[in-house]
């Protein structure tokens, strides 16, 4: 697979995740919007959130769309790019599969308790 094809595949997942965040929190996504998919090969989180978006969606998102999964390395990268006041999140996908989300176990159960109490 060519490098440009690999980057396009990753970019599609990032844009899909940005769109889903936008729909979930009611803020627009796109270039120069509160929610923006970061360009390929840039340092930091894959989905840039402005301060209002980060209040509504307090996660630092790392997106990986690859056929071979290296989950421990991806988690480490997400933790290293984690922004203050957020929890890390890894969104993983590969061809012809639905994306999955990986969170810290304590974050997951805190979310579960909140949803259970509602």
URGICOR-V138925 format. One record per pair of residues at least 24 apart in sequence whose C-alpha atoms are under 10 Angstrom apart, sorted by sequence separation. I is the first residue (numbers start at 1). J is the second residue. If there is no record, write none. Layout:
i=I j=J
i=I j=J
This chain:
i=13 j=37
i=14 j=38
i=59 j=83
i=60 j=84
i=69 j=93
i=12 j=37
i=14 j=39
i=27 j=52
i=28 j=53
i=58 j=83
i=59 j=84
i=60 j=85
i=61 j=86
i=67 j=92
i=68 j=93
i=69 j=94
i=11 j=37
i=14 j=40
i=21 j=47
i=27 j=53
i=58 j=84
i=59 j=85
i=60 j=86
i=61 j=87
i=62 j=88
i=63 j=89
i=64 j=90
i=65 j=91
i=66 j=92
i=67 j=93
i=68 j=94
i=11 j=38
i=25 j=52
i=26 j=53
i=58 j=85
i=59 j=86
i=60 j=87
i=61 j=88
i=62 j=89
i=63 j=90
i=64 j=91
i=65 j=92
i=66 j=93
i=67 j=94
i=75 j=102
i=11 j=39
i=18 j=46
i=21 j=49
i=25 j=53
i=58 j=86
i=59 j=87
i=60 j=88
i=61 j=89
i=62 j=90
i=63 j=91
i=64 j=92
i=65 j=93
i=66 j=94
i=67 j=95
i=74 j=102
i=75 j=103
i=11 j=40
i=17 j=46
i=18 j=47
i=25 j=54
i=27 j=56
i=54 j=83
i=57 j=86
i=58 j=87
i=59 j=88
i=60 j=89
i=61 j=90
i=62 j=91
i=63 j=92
i=64 j=93
i=65 j=94
i=66 j=95
i=75 j=104
i=10 j=40
i=17 j=47
i=18 j=48
i=25 j=55
i=26 j=56
i=55 j=85
i=57 j=87
i=58 j=88
i=59 j=89
i=60 j=90
i=61 j=91
i=62 j=92
i=63 j=93
i=64 j=94
i=65 j=95
i=15 j=46
i=18 j=49
i=22 j=53
i=25 j=56
i=54 j=85
i=55 j=86
i=58 j=89
i=59 j=90
i=71 j=102
i=7 j=39
i=8 j=40
i=14 j=46
i=15 j=47
i=21 j=53
i=24 j=56
i=25 j=57
i=45 j=77
i=46 j=78
i=54 j=86
i=7 j=40
i=13 j=46
i=14 j=47
i=24 j=57
i=44 j=77
i=45 j=78
i=7 j=41
i=44 j=78
i=45 j=79
i=65 j=99
i=11 j=46
i=21 j=56
i=22 j=57
i=45 j=80
i=46 j=81
i=64 j=99
i=10 j=46
i=21 j=57
i=44 j=80
i=45 j=81
i=63 j=99
i=44 j=81
i=45 j=82
i=43 j=81
i=44 j=82
i=45 j=83
i=63 j=101
i=44 j=83
i=62 j=101
i=61 j=101
i=62 j=102
i=18 j=61
i=45 j=88
i=17 j=61
i=45 j=89
i=46 j=90
i=59 j=103
i=17 j=62
i=17 j=63
i=14 j=61
i=14 j=62
i=15 j=63
i=14 j=63
i=13 j=63
i=14 j=64
i=12 j=63
i=13 j=64
i=14 j=65
i=11 j=63
i=13 j=65
i=10 j=63
i=11 j=64
i=12 j=65
i=10 j=64
i=11 j=65
i=9 j=64
i=10 j=65
i=9 j=65
i=10 j=66
i=8 j=65
i=9 j=66
i=7 j=65
i=6 j=65
i=6 j=66
i=17 j=91
i=14 j=91
i=13 j=91
i=13 j=92
i=13 j=93
i=13 j=94
i=17 j=99
i=10 j=93
i=16 j=99
i=9 j=93
i=10 j=94
i=9 j=94
i=9 j=95
i=13 j=99
